[in-house]
Amino acid sequence: MNNVIIQKVRQVVADMLAIAVERVPLKSPLADCEKWDSLNHLRTILALEEEFQVHFSAEEIEKMDSVEALASKLGGEGALLQ
């Protein structure tokens, strides 16, 4: 998995939650993060769609529960790295 994508995803999550990037887990469920809730989940998905120029389906949004899952989706779609 592309480390650049992983770091960008972690940074977006950290920005959305207003926490340090080091506090964003790679494999643990994002629900374990402080301040994580359904609204921040959707805000994060929207920010990632904008950053990477991709679209998540409703089913994908429901399954995107970790940085690893998000990065896997973004790296597998030929995402644009800005």
Number of C-alpha atoms within 10 A of each C-alpha: 11 11 10 12 21 20 15 19 27 24 18 20 28 18 14 17 20 12 15 12 17 10 12 23 16 18 11 13 16 20 13 13 16 12 14 15 14 10 10 14 20 13 16 19 23 15 17 21 15 11 16 19 14 17 15 16 9 8 8 14 15 11 11 19 17 20 23 21 17 23 25 16 16 25 19 11 12 11 16 12 12 7
